[in-house]
């Protein structure tokens, strides 16, 4: 006789949802293209019960940022069994060379061959040999784990930087040239974002207009003008009406400066961070025109180099005008007083031109710019080559920003924070 609530066979009936027990597989990329990865990136996958090795391999390829999937792949299980496609299986079984290998097809179900705790290997692209370590770490209910029930293997956790499938660092990377300047034309690439309208930007800064500043930056590439933009942000950040709406932009420019890392970028980033935190800038905080400082420090005239800056007023004077005999003035400045500091920068603009040419993508523009720098008259030839390549705005933005960064670094060495 059956007991109330139980079946005649003695089992209590279950009226709820049956829990799914899907395999969770950890995958780490160990090596590829001849290199072992010091910090292997990884992904955790949850796999439906019907998952085949082919489906798992495809999921791994997509999760590890492969876009060219026209390569062979295989799995190797702990006992040496190879999981391959039908053609490869036939070749292995009929081969007269080496040990006889046990094989199964990629169409086989994963859970029929590996269980919790088992480790195996996935190899993608026999030429570049992307090797992945795989391990079944447990069983999970996808609905409880993820809140969804996928019908294909799904990555749900991950870590690490993914190397490019072919080692490319940018779209037309040839493995030898330097990366192109952000904002410069790249052969065969989509048109880049336009440069920031610096006239509109300066007008917005003068007007303490957060809306105008955001409008000037909207849809534009700021990376060649970060010193110019960051200097304006330092001023706007001190305005109660502009500071709050510009906070995300300040953080973005700060991070871009840290990534770009030209001379002086670290100092401007630190000043922006201090401003966001409401902290005082280091040293003497002085309102100066950084372009005047750069021009003065880099000035050369008949044996005279550099110039002087007044630490109280921000006034700049080139060196030869500070000499009473040379400048023919009745009351020359007293450069020996504590109010004045000497500034000098040497031989930087030619290096900037060479770097600009090197950063162009391969093509006529890069070749012409590099040829222009050979021999006497390089400055005028370079300018003509820039104009002929329609790169005037790009070069000017980089030229000014490099100069401002060096001027900022030079002032900081003298204990001055420019604003």
C-alpha positions in Angstrom: 0.0 0.0 0.0 1.3 3.4 -0.9 2.0 5.9 1.8 0.3 9.2 1.3 2.5 11.6 -0.7 4.7 8.8 -2.1 4.5 6.6 -5.2 4.1 2.9 -5.1 7.8 2.5 -5.9 8.7 4.5 -2.8 9.9 7.8 -4.5 8.4 11.1 -3.5 7.2 12.9 -6.6 9.0 16.2 -7.6 6.9 18.9 -8.9 9.5 21.7 -9.3 12.0 22.5 -12.1 14.8 19.9 -12.6 18.1 21.6 -12.0 20.5 21.6 -14.9 24.1 20.5 -14.4 26.1 22.1 -17.1 29.9 21.9 -17.4 31.9 25.0 -16.5 35.2 25.1 -18.4 38.1 27.3 -17.6 40.3 28.3 -20.7 43.6 30.1 -20.6 45.6 31.2 -23.6 49.2 30.1 -22.9 51.1 30.9 -26.1 50.9 31.8 -29.7 53.0 33.1 -32.6 56.1 31.8 -30.9 55.6 33.6 -27.7 54.7 32.4 -24.2 52.3 34.8 -22.5 53.6 35.9 -19.0 50.1 36.7 -17.9 47.7 34.3 -19.7 44.3 35.8 -20.4 41.4 33.6 -19.7 37.7 33.0 -19.9 35.2 30.9 -18.0 32.5 29.1 -20.2 29.3 27.4 -19.3 28.4 24.7 -21.7 25.0 23.2 -22.6 24.8 19.4 -22.2 24.8 18.9 -25.9 27.9 21.0 -26.5 30.3 19.5 -29.1 34.0 20.1 -29.3 33.4 22.1 -32.5 31.0 24.4 -30.7 33.3 24.8 -27.8 36.3 25.6 -30.1 34.2 28.2 -32.0 33.2 29.8 -28.7 36.8 30.0 -27.6 37.8 31.6 -30.9 35.3 34.3 -30.5 36.0 34.9 -26.9 39.7 35.2 -27.6 39.2 37.9 -30.3 39.8 35.8 -33.4 38.2 37.3 -36.5 39.9 35.0 -39.2 38.4 31.6 -38.4 39.7 29.9 -41.6 42.2 27.8 -39.7 42.4 24.2 -38.5 42.0 23.4 -34.9 42.1 20.4 -32.6 41.7 19.3 -29.0 44.0 16.9 -27.2 42.7 15.1 -24.2 44.7 14.0 -21.2 45.2 10.5 -22.5 46.5 11.7 -25.8 43.3 11.4 -27.8 43.1 14.0 -30.6 39.7 15.6 -31.4 39.8 16.6 -35.0 37.7 17.1 -38.1 36.8 14.2 -40.4 39.6 14.9 -43.0 42.3 15.1 -40.4 41.0 11.9 -38.7 41.4 10.1 -42.0 44.9 11.4 -42.6 46.0 10.4 -39.1 44.5 7.0 -39.3 46.1 6.2 -42.7 49.5 7.8 -41.9 52.4 5.4 -42.1 54.5 7.6 -39.8 54.8 7.9 -36.0 52.6 6.3 -33.3 49.0 5.4 -34.0 46.9 8.1 -32.4 43.4 7.6 -31.0 41.0 10.1 -32.5 37.4 11.3 -32.1 35.6 13.8 -34.2 34.9 17.5 -33.3 31.3 16.7 -33.7 31.5 14.6 -30.5 29.9 15.8 -27.3 32.3 17.3 -24.8 30.8 15.7 -21.7 31.1 12.2 -23.2 34.9 12.6 -23.0 35.8 14.9 -20.1 34.4 15.3 -16.6 34.9 17.5 -13.6 38.6 17.8 -12.9 39.8 16.7 -16.3 42.3 18.9 -18.2 42.8 19.1 -21.9 44.3 21.4 -24.6 42.9 23.4 -27.5 45.1 24.3 -30.4 43.9 26.9 -33.0 45.8 27.7 -36.2 48.6 25.1 -36.7 50.9 27.8 -38.1 50.7 30.4 -35.3 49.9 27.7 -32.7 47.6 29.4 -30.3 47.7 26.9 -27.3 44.9 27.0 -24.7 44.8 25.1 -21.4 41.3 23.9 -20.6 39.9 22.4 -17.4 36.4 21.3 -16.4 36.1 23.1 -13.0 32.6 22.1 -12.0 28.9 21.8 -12.8 26.4 24.7 -12.6 22.8 25.5 -13.3 22.9 28.3 -15.9 19.6 29.8 -14.8 20.9 30.1 -11.2 24.4 31.2 -12.3 23.6 33.6 -15.1 19.8 34.1 -15.0 19.6 32.9 -18.6 19.7 29.5 -20.4 21.9 29.9 -23.5 21.9 27.4 -26.3 25.6 27.6 -27.1 28.7 27.6 -24.9 28.9 31.1 -23.3 31.7 32.9 -21.7 30.6 34.5 -18.4 33.8 35.6 -16.8 37.2 36.7 -18.1 40.5 38.4 -17.5 43.7 39.6 -19.2 44.8 41.4 -22.4 44.0 39.6 -25.7 46.9 39.6 -28.2 45.9 40.4 -31.8 45.5 37.3 -33.9 48.2 38.4 -36.3 50.1 40.7 -33.9 48.8 43.9 -35.5 48.9 47.0 -33.3 46.9 49.2 -35.7 45.0 48.6 -38.9 47.9 48.8 -41.4 50.7 47.7 -39.1 53.5 46.2 -41.1 55.5 45.1 -38.0 58.3 47.7 -38.5 56.8 51.2 -38.8 55.9 53.4 -35.8 52.2 53.9 -35.0 50.5 56.7 -36.9 49.7 60.0 -35.2 46.1 60.0 -33.8 44.2 62.2 -36.2 46.5 61.8 -39.2 45.4 60.2 -42.4 46.1 56.5 -42.7 46.3 54.9 -46.1 43.3 52.7 -46.7 41.6 53.5 -43.4 38.3 55.3 -42.8 38.5 59.1 -42.4 39.7 60.0 -38.9 37.7 62.1 -36.5 38.4 65.8 -37.2 40.8 67.8 -35.0 39.4 69.9 -32.2 38.5 73.4 -33.3 41.0 75.2 -31.1 39.6 78.6 -31.9 36.2 77.6 -30.6 37.8 75.9 -27.6 39.8 79.0 -26.6 36.7 81.2 -27.0 34.8 78.9 -24.7 37.6 79.0 -22.1 37.7 82.8 -22.2 33.9 82.9 -21.7 34.0 80.3 -18.8 31.5 78.3 -20.9 31.2 74.6 -20.1 28.6 74.2 -22.9 30.9 75.9 -25.4 33.9 73.8 -24.3 31.9 70.6 -24.7 30.6 71.7 -28.1 34.2 72.3 -29.3 35.3 68.9 -28.2 32.2 67.0 -29.4 32.9 64.5 -32.2 36.6 65.6 -32.4 39.9 63.8 -31.8 41.6 65.7 -28.9 44.8 63.6 -28.7 47.1 65.9 -30.6 46.0 69.0 -28.5 45.9 67.6 -25.0 48.3 70.2 -23.5 46.2 73.0 -25.1 42.9 71.5 -23.9 44.2 70.5 -20.5 45.5 74.1 -19.9 42.1 75.4 -20.6 40.5 72.9 -18.4 42.7 74.0 -15.5 41.1 77.4 -15.9 37.6 76.2 -16.3 37.9 73.9 -13.4 38.3 76.9 -11.1 35.0 78.3 -12.3 32.0 77.2 -10.2 29.7 77.4 -13.2 31.9 75.2 -15.5 33.6 72.8 -13.2 30.8 70.3 -12.5 29.6 69.6 -16.1 33.2 69.2 -17.3 34.3 66.7 -14.6 34.0 63.6 -16.9 35.9 65.5 -19.6 38.6 66.4 -17.2 39.0 62.7 -16.2 39.1 61.7 -19.9 41.8 64.2 -20.7 43.8 63.2 -17.6 43.8 59.6 -18.7 44.6 60.5 -22.3 47.6 62.5 -21.1 48.8 59.5 -19.0 48.5 57.2 -22.1 50.2 59.6 -24.5 53.1 60.4 -22.2 54.8 63.2 -24.1 57.2 65.4 -22.1 55.1 67.4 -19.6 52.0 65.3 -20.0 52.5 63.7 -16.6 52.7 67.1 -15.0 49.5 68.4 -16.6 47.7 65.1 -15.6 48.9 65.6 -12.0 47.7 69.2 -12.0 44.3 68.2 -13.4 44.0 65.5 -10.7 44.9 67.9 -8.0 42.4 70.4 -9.3 39.6 67.7 -9.3 40.5 66.8 -5.7 40.6 70.5 -4.7 44.3 70.3 -3.8 46.8 73.1 -4.2 49.3 72.9 -7.1 52.9 72.6 -6.1 55.4 75.4 -6.1 54.7 78.9 -7.4 51.3 79.0 -9.1 51.8 81.5 -12.0 49.5 82.7 -14.7 51.7 82.5 -17.9 51.3 82.2 -21.6 52.9 78.8 -22.2 53.4 79.5 -25.9 55.3 82.7 -25.0 57.4 80.6 -22.5 58.1 78.0 -25.2 59.1 80.7 -27.8 61.3 82.5 -25.3 63.1 79.4 -24.0 63.7 78.2 -27.6 64.8 81.5 -29.0 68.2 81.8 -30.7 69.7 85.0 -32.1 73.4 85.7 -33.0 74.8 83.7 -30.1 72.0 84.5 -27.7 69.8 81.6 -26.5 66.7 81.4 -24.4 65.3 84.1 -22.2 63.9 85.2 -18.8 60.6 84.8 -17.0 59.4 87.1 -14.2 58.1 84.8 -11.4 55.8 87.5 -10.1 54.1 88.8 -13.3 54.6 86.0 -15.8 56.3 88.4 -18.2 58.9 86.9 -20.6 61.9 88.5 -22.3 64.3 86.9 -24.8 67.9 86.9 -23.6 69.4 89.5 -26.0 66.7 92.0 -25.1 67.8 91.7 -21.5 71.2 93.2 -22.4 71.3 97.0 -22.3 73.9 97.2 -25.0 72.3 94.8 -27.4 68.7 96.0 -26.9 69.6 99.7 -26.7 67.3 100.4 -23.8 67.8 102.8 -20.9 66.5 100.5 -18.1 67.2 96.8 -18.9 65.6 94.2 -16.7 67.7 93.1 -13.7 68.0 89.4 -14.6 70.2 88.9 -11.5 67.2 89.7 -9.1 65.2 86.9 -7.5 62.2 87.9 -9.7 63.7 86.6 -12.9 64.5 83.0 -13.9 66.5 82.0 -17.0 64.8 79.5 -19.4 66.4 77.6 -22.3 65.4 74.7 -24.5 67.7 73.3 -27.1 67.3 71.4 -30.4 63.8 70.0 -30.1 61.8 71.1 -33.1 63.8 69.0 -35.7 63.2 66.0 -33.5 59.5 66.7 -33.5 59.5 66.9 -37.3 61.3 63.6 -37.6 58.9 62.0 -35.1 55.9 63.3 -37.0 57.2 61.9 -40.3 58.0 58.6 -38.7 54.5 58.4 -37.3 52.8 58.7 -40.7 51.7 55.5 -42.3 53.7 54.1 -45.1 53.0 56.1 -48.3 53.9 59.2 -50.3 53.4 61.6 -47.4 55.8 59.7 -45.1 58.4 59.4 -47.8 58.2 63.1 -48.7 58.4 64.2 -45.1 61.4 62.1 -44.4 63.2 63.3 -47.5 62.5 66.9 -46.6 64.5 66.5 -43.4 67.7 65.6 -45.2 70.4 68.3 -45.4 70.2 72.1 -45.2 66.9 73.9 -45.6 65.0 71.0 -43.8 62.6 73.3 -42.0 61.3 75.0 -45.1 61.2 71.8 -47.2 59.3 70.1 -44.3 56.7 72.8 -44.2 56.1 72.5 -48.0 55.8 68.7 -47.7 53.3 69.1 -44.9 51.2 71.6 -46.9 51.3 69.4 -50.0 50.1 66.4 -48.0 47.3 68.6 -46.5 48.6 67.8 -43.0 49.1 71.4 -41.8 46.5 71.3 -39.1 47.7 68.0 -37.8 51.4 69.1 -37.7 50.5 72.4 -36.1 48.5 70.7 -33.3 51.4 68.3 -32.6 54.0 71.1 -32.8 52.3 73.4 -30.4 51.4 70.6 -27.9 55.0 69.3 -27.8 56.3 72.9 -27.2 53.7 73.5 -24.4 54.6 70.2 -22.7 58.3 71.0 -22.7 57.6 74.5 -21.4 55.5 73.1 -18.6 58.3 70.7 -17.7 60.9 73.5 -17.8 58.8 75.6 -15.5 58.2 72.8 -13.1 62.0 72.3 -12.9 62.1 75.9 -11.7 59.4 75.3 -9.1 56.6 76.9 -11.1 53.1 75.5 -11.8 51.7 77.4 -14.9 48.0 78.2 -15.1 
